[in-house]
C-alpha cells in the first residue's frame, strides 16, 4: 500500500471494522452508507492485496494480514489524532470562513433559508456561497475541497470517500392547476400525502375561499411527494 496512491481514509474504515467486526456497525459509527462501506472494503482489499476481513458466521473476522497491520494502523491514527487534529479548533463564533454549498435552484428555495438561519445563530461571521451542480464535476469538487457541502439528490456519487447522509425522507411541493387540465395531462405522479399535510392544505384552501379574493372554482390543489430522498454529501 503506497500512501501517495491510496486513500488514507481506508485506515479509519479498517479501525472501525477491527473494533466492530461488522460492516453495518462500522458504517453506523463512521456515518457511512452500506454501499459506501462495501466500496471502501473493496478498495482496502485491493490496496493490501488481501481479503483483510472475511465473514465467519455473523462476524467479519480479520485475516492474518489484517492482524499484522492492526497495531501499526492503530498507532498511526492515535498519533494523528493526538498530535494533529486535537490542536485544530474551529471557533464558530469568530470564524469568517467561506463555505461553498452545491444545490439546485429548488434546493436554494427550500433548504437554503434554513441553512442561513442556523448559520446566523451559531456562526455569525461565516460566509456562504452556492453553486449549481454539474454532475461530472461535483464529485471532484467534494474530493478537492472546492465544494464543502452538496444538498440534493445525487445518485451518481458512488465514491466511498465522500460522506453521504440522508437528511429528509421527502420534500413537498404544492401544485395548483385546473381540474380539467390536471386530469387531461396526467404528468404528475401523485403519491398520497400524510394526513397532516393534507389537512394543512385543506385549511389553507378553506381560509382562502373565505377571504375576499377566493380562488376560482376551476382551481384545485394537490401535494406532490417525490419518490427520492434528499441527501447531503461532503
N, C-alpha and C positions, 0 to 999 in steps of 0.2 A: 504494500500500500504506500503510494507516494503522496505526501501531504500536498504537494504542489498541483496534483492532478485529481485528488479525491476530495469528496465533501466531508469536511471535518464534523459536520452535524451528525454524521453517522456514529460518532463516538458517543454522543448523548443518547442516541437510539439504542446503541449497544448496552450502555449502562442501564437503561430502563428495562431492557429485555432480561438482562442478568438478574436484576432485582425482583422483577415481577414474574418471570418465566411465562409470560402471556403477551401475545401481540395486541390483543384488545385492551388489556390493563395498561400496557406500556403506552398505547396510543392515548388512553384517557389521561395518563399522567402528563404526557407531553402535549395534550390537546391537539392530537393529530387524528385524522380520519383513518378508517380501516384501509382504504386504498393507498393512502399516503404511507402508512406503516408498512404495508406489503411492498410498496415500491422501494422504500428505504432498506428493507431487509434484503431485497433482491440486489440492490446496489452494494450493500455490505458484503454479501456473498461473493459478488464479482470482484470487489476490491481486495478481499482476503483470499480469494480463490479457495473458498471452503464454505460448506453449508452453514457454519457458525452456530445455528440453532436448528434442532430437529424436533419434531413433535413425537413425544412418547406419552401415550395415553392422553391425558388432558393438559400436559405441560410442554413448554418449549425448552428442551434440555440443551445446554451448551455442549459443543463438540470439544475435542481436545485442544484444537486451535483457539477456540474462544476462551477456554480456561487459561491457556498460556498467555494471552494478551490482556486478560481481565484486569490484573493488578496494575500493569503499566498504564492502561487507559484510565483506571480509577485515580491513580496518582496524577496523571496529566490534567484531568478535569478538576480535581481538587486544587491543584496548583493554580490553574487558570481562574477558578472562582475566588480563591483567597487573595491572589496577588494582582489580579487584573480587574475582574468585574466588581469586586467588593469596593474598589476605590472609585468606581464610576457612578456618580449620583446625579440624578436629574431632578432639579428643583422646579416643579411645575409652576410655582408662584412667580418665579423670576425668569424662567426660560423664554427666549424670544425665537426659538427655533421655527423654521418654516417646514410644515408638513404638506406633502403632496398627496391628494386623495383622488383616486380614479373612480369615476362614476358616470352614468349616463345622465341625460337631461331629466329623465323621470326620477332618477336617484337624487339629483340635486333638489328637485321639488319635494320629494317625500322624506328624505333622510337628512339632507344637509342642514336644515334648520335645527333638528335635534342635536346634531353633532356640534354645531356652533354654540348652542345654548349650554351644552355640557362643558365645552372647552372654555367658554367665558367664565364659568364658575370655578373651574379647577386650575386653569392655566390662562389667565387673562392676557398675557403678553405673547402667547403663541400665535403664529400666523398660519393661515390655511390657504391653499390654492387647489383648485380642482382641474382635472384634465379629462378629456374624453377617452374612453377605452379603445385602443387599437389592438385587436386580438393577437396579432403577430408580435407586438412589441410589449404587451403588458407583462408577460412572464419575465422577460428580460429586464424590464424596469423594476419589478419587485426584487429580483435577484441582485441587481446592481445597486439598489437603494434610490434610484431615480423616482420611484413611486413607493410611498410608505404604506399606503392602505388602498385596497380596492374593494368597493362595496357594490354588489350586484350579483348577477348570475353568470358565472364564468366556468362552464363545463370543460373548456379546452385547457384549463390549467391543471396539469397532472403531475407536475414536478413535486416529488416528496419533500423537497427542501423548502417549499412555500407553505407557510402555516395557513390553514383554512378553518373557518369556524362558521357554523350555521347560526345566523342571528335571528331570523324570523321564519315562522312556518309559512306564512304567505303575506302578500301585500294586497290591499284592497283598493279598488278604483270604482267610482260610481259613474255609470254611463247613462246619459239622458238622451232619449230618442223617441221618435214617433212609433206608435203601436204598429201601424201598417208596415212602416219601413223596417222595423225590428223583426217582424215576422217574415217579411219577404227576403231580407238579406241572409239572416241566419249566420252571420260571420263570427259572432262571439260564441265561444264555447262556455256556457254558463255552468257554474258549479254552485250547488246550494250553499248559501252563506249561513253563518251562525245565527241563532235566534236573536242574540244581542245586536248584531249588525243590522239584521232585518228590521228589528223594532226601532232602531235608531233612524233608519231610512224612512220608516213609516211615520215616525214622529215628526221628522223634518218635513216630509211631504204634507202632513196634516197641518203643521204650522204655516207652511207656505200657502196652502189652499185657503186658510182662514185669514190671510193677510189681505191687504188692499190690492195687491197685484198677484193674483193666483197664477199658477202655471196653466197654460192652455190645456184643454181637455185631451188633446191628442198626445200629450207628453206622458211618458211612463218612465220609471226608474228601474234599474237593475244593477245589482252589485256583482262585479266580476272578480273572481279569485284565480290568479294564475296557478298553473299546476307545478311550478318550480319554486324551490326555496330561495330566500335571499341570504347570501353568504358574504363573508368578508375574507379577504386574503391579504397577507402581508409577509 
